[in-house]
Amino acid sequence: MENVISLEGPVLKVMGELMLLIPLADGGAELMESSRGISEIQGEFLKIVIPEWLAGILQIEEGDLVSVCSDGKLHIRASNPRAVN
């Protein structure tokens, strides 16, 4: 059985891109395998860019808190989902 990793942090906007910057020392290193292909190492962080279309589906924007967990697959969810109008 795989270990489940769960972290929470803010969505950042850097140079027009929404992203998560997860410190490698605080769990980012453990998320590298499950985020392969959508992440890269940037200094001491695991950087995951969130495409605009995915941000729309997840209903997240800059400053929102998201929960990132991995059970072998990476899952990103809004910590406080917005109400759908």
PyMOL commands that set and color helices and strands:
alter all, ss='L'
color gray80, all
select helices_A, chain A and resi 24-26+28-31+52-58
alter helices_A, ss='H'
color red, helices_A
select strands_A, chain A and resi 5-10+12-14+17-23+39-42+45-50+65-70+74-78
alter strands_A, ss='S'
color yellow, strands_A
deselect
rebuild
show_as cartoon
